[in-house]
């Protein structure tokens, strides 16, 4: 199922929790998990989540990112793979390749890399002979 922009995965849900890497905080290593992540500081390494990642304006991420959805307002140096959607806000700066089935780019965002729009198609039904 592809997420539509009006059903944004970045809107907080009453029962969900979000990890925040705050401004003036630096994380070096691998982030994995299934909860949403908001980065306001800086991260180096790798981010592999089955949840949305939001990179705030002023944040700097030097990492390969793989997540269900990614919203960028800061700077990312590295590739981004989003399984549902990728959103680049006006202040976003991306230096790396991006891949997602849905892409939203706001005027002013900068991308230095390749874009691959990947849409998974459901497998064809297997016919069975009686």
Biotite code that builds the C-alpha atoms (Angstrom):
import biotite.structure as struc

atoms = struc.array([
    struc.Atom([0.000, 0.000, 0.000], chain_id="A", res_id=1, res_name="UNK", atom_name="CA", element="C"),
    struc.Atom([1.385, 3.414, -0.934], chain_id="A", res_id=2, res_name="UNK", atom_name="CA", element="C"),
    struc.Atom([0.869, 6.252, 1.547], chain_id="A", res_id=3, res_name="UNK", atom_name="CA", element="C"),
    struc.Atom([-0.792, 9.392, 0.245], chain_id="A", res_id=4, res_name="UNK", atom_name="CA", element="C"),
    struc.Atom([0.439, 12.789, 1.346], chain_id="A", res_id=5, res_name="UNK", atom_name="CA", element="C"),
    struc.Atom([-2.853, 13.685, 2.991], chain_id="A", res_id=6, res_name="UNK", atom_name="CA", element="C"),
    struc.Atom([-2.430, 10.560, 5.191], chain_id="A", res_id=7, res_name="UNK", atom_name="CA", element="C"),
    struc.Atom([1.038, 11.639, 6.304], chain_id="A", res_id=8, res_name="UNK", atom_name="CA", element="C"),
    struc.Atom([3.021, 9.111, 8.336], chain_id="A", res_id=9, res_name="UNK", atom_name="CA", element="C"),
    struc.Atom([4.669, 12.061, 10.101], chain_id="A", res_id=10, res_name="UNK", atom_name="CA", element="C"),
    struc.Atom([1.520, 13.100, 11.953], chain_id="A", res_id=11, res_name="UNK", atom_name="CA", element="C"),
    struc.Atom([1.767, 11.796, 15.525], chain_id="A", res_id=12, res_name="UNK", atom_name="CA", element="C"),
    struc.Atom([-0.650, 9.093, 16.512], chain_id="A", res_id=13, res_name="UNK", atom_name="CA", element="C"),
    struc.Atom([-2.083, 9.005, 20.022], chain_id="A", res_id=14, res_name="UNK", atom_name="CA", element="C"),
    struc.Atom([-0.547, 5.626, 20.852], chain_id="A", res_id=15, res_name="UNK", atom_name="CA", element="C"),
    struc.Atom([2.850, 6.096, 19.188], chain_id="A", res_id=16, res_name="UNK", atom_name="CA", element="C"),
    struc.Atom([6.147, 7.204, 20.646], chain_id="A", res_id=17, res_name="UNK", atom_name="CA", element="C"),
    struc.Atom([8.934, 9.022, 18.880], chain_id="A", res_id=18, res_name="UNK", atom_name="CA", element="C"),
    struc.Atom([12.663, 9.071, 19.559], chain_id="A", res_id=19, res_name="UNK", atom_name="CA", element="C"),
    struc.Atom([14.258, 12.514, 19.305], chain_id="A", res_id=20, res_name="UNK", atom_name="CA", element="C"),
    struc.Atom([17.934, 13.252, 18.798], chain_id="A", res_id=21, res_name="UNK", atom_name="CA", element="C"),
    struc.Atom([17.933, 16.818, 20.081], chain_id="A", res_id=22, res_name="UNK", atom_name="CA", element="C"),
    struc.Atom([19.814, 19.882, 18.827], chain_id="A", res_id=23, res_name="UNK", atom_name="CA", element="C"),
    struc.Atom([23.424, 20.021, 20.026], chain_id="A", res_id=24, res_name="UNK", atom_name="CA", element="C"),
    struc.Atom([23.380, 16.199, 20.307], chain_id="A", res_id=25, res_name="UNK", atom_name="CA", element="C"),
    struc.Atom([25.636, 14.034, 18.144], chain_id="A", res_id=26, res_name="UNK", atom_name="CA", element="C"),
    struc.Atom([24.981, 10.312, 17.602], chain_id="A", res_id=27, res_name="UNK", atom_name="CA", element="C"),
    struc.Atom([27.535, 8.058, 15.902], chain_id="A", res_id=28, res_name="UNK", atom_name="CA", element="C"),
    struc.Atom([26.515, 4.481, 15.050], chain_id="A", res_id=29, res_name="UNK", atom_name="CA", element="C"),
    struc.Atom([23.538, 2.510, 13.777], chain_id="A", res_id=30, res_name="UNK", atom_name="CA", element="C"),
    struc.Atom([19.929, 3.333, 14.645], chain_id="A", res_id=31, res_name="UNK", atom_name="CA", element="C"),
    struc.Atom([17.494, 0.432, 14.192], chain_id="A", res_id=32, res_name="UNK", atom_name="CA", element="C"),
    struc.Atom([13.943, -0.172, 15.322], chain_id="A", res_id=33, res_name="UNK", atom_name="CA", element="C"),
    struc.Atom([10.260, 0.190, 14.592], chain_id="A", res_id=34, res_name="UNK", atom_name="CA", element="C"),
    struc.Atom([9.427, 3.571, 16.183], chain_id="A", res_id=35, res_name="UNK", atom_name="CA", element="C"),
    struc.Atom([9.477, 7.016, 14.572], chain_id="A", res_id=36, res_name="UNK", atom_name="CA", element="C"),
    struc.Atom([12.674, 9.069, 14.774], chain_id="A", res_id=37, res_name="UNK", atom_name="CA", element="C"),
    struc.Atom([13.101, 12.849, 14.680], chain_id="A", res_id=38, res_name="UNK", atom_name="CA", element="C"),
    struc.Atom([16.618, 14.194, 14.235], chain_id="A", res_id=39, res_name="UNK", atom_name="CA", element="C"),
    struc.Atom([17.320, 17.767, 15.288], chain_id="A", res_id=40, res_name="UNK", atom_name="CA", element="C"),
    struc.Atom([21.053, 17.319, 15.975], chain_id="A", res_id=41, res_name="UNK", atom_name="CA", element="C"),
    struc.Atom([23.562, 15.271, 13.981], chain_id="A", res_id=42, res_name="UNK", atom_name="CA", element="C"),
    struc.Atom([23.846, 11.575, 13.163], chain_id="A", res_id=43, res_name="UNK", atom_name="CA", element="C"),
    struc.Atom([26.677, 9.645, 11.500], chain_id="A", res_id=44, res_name="UNK", atom_name="CA", element="C"),
    struc.Atom([26.443, 5.976, 10.533], chain_id="A", res_id=45, res_name="UNK", atom_name="CA", element="C"),
    struc.Atom([23.284, 4.178, 9.430], chain_id="A", res_id=46, res_name="UNK", atom_name="CA", element="C"),
    struc.Atom([19.547, 4.485, 10.068], chain_id="A", res_id=47, res_name="UNK", atom_name="CA", element="C"),
    struc.Atom([17.398, 1.398, 9.447], chain_id="A", res_id=48, res_name="UNK", atom_name="CA", element="C"),
    struc.Atom([13.831, 1.795, 10.649], chain_id="A", res_id=49, res_name="UNK", atom_name="CA", element="C"),
    struc.Atom([10.440, 0.282, 9.893], chain_id="A", res_id=50, res_name="UNK", atom_name="CA", element="C"),
    struc.Atom([8.956, 3.664, 10.778], chain_id="A", res_id=51, res_name="UNK", atom_name="CA", element="C"),
    struc.Atom([9.140, 7.301, 9.636], chain_id="A", res_id=52, res_name="UNK", atom_name="CA", element="C"),
    struc.Atom([12.300, 9.415, 9.969], chain_id="A", res_id=53, res_name="UNK", atom_name="CA", element="C"),
    struc.Atom([12.113, 13.204, 10.124], chain_id="A", res_id=54, res_name="UNK", atom_name="CA", element="C"),
    struc.Atom([15.239, 15.324, 9.709], chain_id="A", res_id=55, res_name="UNK", atom_name="CA", element="C"),
    struc.Atom([14.588, 18.811, 11.055], chain_id="A", res_id=56, res_name="UNK", atom_name="CA", element="C"),
    struc.Atom([15.898, 22.060, 9.616], chain_id="A", res_id=57, res_name="UNK", atom_name="CA", element="C"),
    struc.Atom([19.459, 22.571, 10.860], chain_id="A", res_id=58, res_name="UNK", atom_name="CA", element="C"),
    struc.Atom([20.064, 18.845, 11.443], chain_id="A", res_id=59, res_name="UNK", atom_name="CA", element="C"),
    struc.Atom([22.963, 17.120, 9.663], chain_id="A", res_id=60, res_name="UNK", atom_name="CA", element="C"),
    struc.Atom([22.858, 13.408, 8.855], chain_id="A", res_id=61, res_name="UNK", atom_name="CA", element="C"),
    struc.Atom([25.833, 11.593, 7.321], chain_id="A", res_id=62, res_name="UNK", atom_name="CA", element="C"),
    struc.Atom([24.289, 8.163, 6.941], chain_id="A", res_id=63, res_name="UNK", atom_name="CA", element="C"),
    struc.Atom([22.587, 5.660, 4.724], chain_id="A", res_id=64, res_name="UNK", atom_name="CA", element="C"),
    struc.Atom([18.878, 5.912, 5.577], chain_id="A", res_id=65, res_name="UNK", atom_name="CA", element="C"),
    struc.Atom([16.295, 3.174, 5.120], chain_id="A", res_id=66, res_name="UNK", atom_name="CA", element="C"),
    struc.Atom([12.820, 3.805, 6.552], chain_id="A", res_id=67, res_name="UNK", atom_name="CA", element="C"),
    struc.Atom([9.123, 3.576, 5.763], chain_id="A", res_id=68, res_name="UNK", atom_name="CA", element="C"),
    struc.Atom([8.932, 7.329, 5.134], chain_id="A", res_id=69, res_name="UNK", atom_name="CA", element="C"),
    struc.Atom([11.505, 10.107, 5.236], chain_id="A", res_id=70, res_name="UNK", atom_name="CA", element="C"),
    struc.Atom([10.902, 13.853, 5.564], chain_id="A", res_id=71, res_name="UNK", atom_name="CA", element="C"),
    struc.Atom([13.954, 16.081, 5.136], chain_id="A", res_id=72, res_name="UNK", atom_name="CA", element="C"),
    struc.Atom([14.249, 19.736, 6.112], chain_id="A", res_id=73, res_name="UNK", atom_name="CA", element="C"),
    struc.Atom([17.947, 19.544, 7.055], chain_id="A", res_id=74, res_name="UNK", atom_name="CA", element="C"),
    struc.Atom([21.054, 18.143, 5.348], chain_id="A", res_id=75, res_name="UNK", atom_name="CA", element="C"),
    struc.Atom([21.610, 14.494, 4.392], chain_id="A", res_id=76, res_name="UNK", atom_name="CA", element="C"),
    struc.Atom([24.886, 13.171, 3.023], chain_id="A", res_id=77, res_name="UNK", atom_name="CA", element="C"),
    struc.Atom([24.181, 9.591, 1.965], chain_id="A", res_id=78, res_name="UNK", atom_name="CA", element="C"),
    struc.Atom([21.509, 7.576, 0.223], chain_id="A", res_id=79, res_name="UNK", atom_name="CA", element="C"),
    struc.Atom([17.861, 7.461, 1.238], chain_id="A", res_id=80, res_name="UNK", atom_name="CA", element="C"),
    struc.Atom([15.515, 4.521, 0.647], chain_id="A", res_id=81, res_name="UNK", atom_name="CA", element="C"),
    struc.Atom([11.895, 5.069, 1.677], chain_id="A", res_id=82, res_name="UNK", atom_name="CA", element="C"),
    struc.Atom([9.450, 2.204, 1.236], chain_id="A", res_id=83, res_name="UNK", atom_name="CA", element="C"),
    struc.Atom([6.360, 4.487, 1.280], chain_id="A", res_id=84, res_name="UNK", atom_name="CA", element="C"),
    struc.Atom([7.284, 8.114, 0.622], chain_id="A", res_id=85, res_name="UNK", atom_name="CA", element="C"),
    struc.Atom([10.048, 10.714, 0.614], chain_id="A", res_id=86, res_name="UNK", atom_name="CA", element="C"),
    struc.Atom([9.367, 14.395, 1.250], chain_id="A", res_id=87, res_name="UNK", atom_name="CA", element="C"),
    struc.Atom([11.958, 17.133, 0.670], chain_id="A", res_id=88, res_name="UNK", atom_name="CA", element="C"),
    struc.Atom([11.028, 20.449, 2.243], chain_id="A", res_id=89, res_name="UNK", atom_name="CA", element="C"),
    struc.Atom([12.302, 23.827, 1.006], chain_id="A", res_id=90, res_name="UNK", atom_name="CA", element="C"),
    struc.Atom([15.352, 23.856, 3.300], chain_id="A", res_id=91, res_name="UNK", atom_name="CA", element="C"),
    struc.Atom([16.427, 20.278, 2.440], chain_id="A", res_id=92, res_name="UNK", atom_name="CA", element="C"),
    struc.Atom([19.893, 19.562, 1.039], chain_id="A", res_id=93, res_name="UNK", atom_name="CA", element="C"),
    struc.Atom([20.531, 15.990, -0.140], chain_id="A", res_id=94, res_name="UNK", atom_name="CA", element="C"),
    struc.Atom([23.902, 14.749, -1.398], chain_id="A", res_id=95, res_name="UNK", atom_name="CA", element="C"),
    struc.Atom([23.179, 11.170, -2.400], chain_id="A", res_id=96, res_name="UNK", atom_name="CA", element="C"),
    struc.Atom([20.793, 8.939, -4.309], chain_id="A", res_id=97, res_name="UNK", atom_name="CA", element="C"),
    struc.Atom([17.155, 8.590, -3.270], chain_id="A", res_id=98, res_name="UNK", atom_name="CA", element="C"),
    struc.Atom([14.600, 5.852, -3.878], chain_id="A", res_id=99, res_name="UNK", atom_name="CA", element="C"),
    struc.Atom([10.883, 5.852, -3.024], chain_id="A", res_id=100, res_name="UNK", atom_name="CA", element="C"),
    struc.Atom([7.538, 4.995, -4.631], chain_id="A", res_id=101, res_name="UNK", atom_name="CA", element="C"),
    struc.Atom([6.222, 8.507, -3.833], chain_id="A", res_id=102, res_name="UNK", atom_name="CA", element="C"),
    struc.Atom([8.248, 11.713, -3.870], chain_id="A", res_id=103, res_name="UNK", atom_name="CA", element="C"),
    struc.Atom([7.202, 15.223, -2.839], chain_id="A", res_id=104, res_name="UNK", atom_name="CA", element="C"),
    struc.Atom([9.670, 18.055, -3.447], chain_id="A", res_id=105, res_name="UNK", atom_name="CA", element="C"),
    struc.Atom([8.959, 21.585, -2.246], chain_id="A", res_id=106, res_name="UNK", atom_name="CA", element="C"),
    struc.Atom([10.449, 24.465, -4.264], chain_id="A", res_id=107, res_name="UNK", atom_name="CA", element="C"),
    struc.Atom([13.865, 25.356, -2.875], chain_id="A", res_id=108, res_name="UNK", atom_name="CA", element="C"),
    struc.Atom([14.929, 21.817, -1.919], chain_id="A", res_id=109, res_name="UNK", atom_name="CA", element="C"),
    struc.Atom([18.293, 20.769, -3.343], chain_id="A", res_id=110, res_name="UNK", atom_name="CA", element="C"),
    struc.Atom([19.168, 17.264, -4.495], chain_id="A", res_id=111, res_name="UNK", atom_name="CA", element="C"),
    struc.Atom([22.581, 16.230, -5.806], chain_id="A", res_id=112, res_name="UNK", atom_name="CA", element="C"),
    struc.Atom([22.054, 12.592, -6.761], chain_id="A", res_id=113, res_name="UNK", atom_name="CA", element="C"),
    struc.Atom([19.877, 10.203, -8.684], chain_id="A", res_id=114, res_name="UNK", atom_name="CA", element="C"),
    struc.Atom([16.179, 9.587, -8.105], chain_id="A", res_id=115, res_name="UNK", atom_name="CA", element="C"),
    struc.Atom([14.618, 6.168, -8.492], chain_id="A", res_id=116, res_name="UNK", atom_name="CA", element="C"),
    struc.Atom([10.849, 5.841, -8.257], chain_id="A", res_id=117, res_name="UNK", atom_name="CA", element="C"),
    struc.Atom([10.210, 2.254, -7.244], chain_id="A", res_id=118, res_name="UNK", atom_name="CA", element="C"),
    struc.Atom([6.695, 0.911, -7.073], chain_id="A", res_id=119, res_name="UNK", atom_name="CA", element="C"),
    struc.Atom([6.319, -2.669, -5.989], chain_id="A", res_id=120, res_name="UNK", atom_name="CA", element="C"),
    struc.Atom([3.729, -4.490, -8.043], chain_id="A", res_id=121, res_name="UNK", atom_name="CA", element="C"),
    struc.Atom([1.780, -7.307, -6.463], chain_id="A", res_id=122, res_name="UNK", atom_name="CA", element="C"),
    struc.Atom([2.666, -10.775, -7.655], chain_id="A", res_id=123, res_name="UNK", atom_name="CA", element="C"),
    struc.Atom([0.427, -12.180, -10.358], chain_id="A", res_id=124, res_name="UNK", atom_name="CA", element="C"),
    struc.Atom([-2.037, -14.772, -9.101], chain_id="A", res_id=125, res_name="UNK", atom_name="CA", element="C"),
    struc.Atom([-0.997, -18.338, -9.720], chain_id="A", res_id=126, res_name="UNK", atom_name="CA", element="C"),
    struc.Atom([-3.525, -20.209, -11.845], chain_id="A", res_id=127, res_name="UNK", atom_name="CA", element="C"),
    struc.Atom([-4.251, -23.731, -10.760], chain_id="A", res_id=128, res_name="UNK", atom_name="CA", element="C"),
    struc.Atom([-5.536, -26.355, -13.113], chain_id="A", res_id=129, res_name="UNK", atom_name="CA", element="C"),
    struc.Atom([-8.260, -28.575, -11.735], chain_id="A", res_id=130, res_name="UNK", atom_name="CA", element="C"),
])
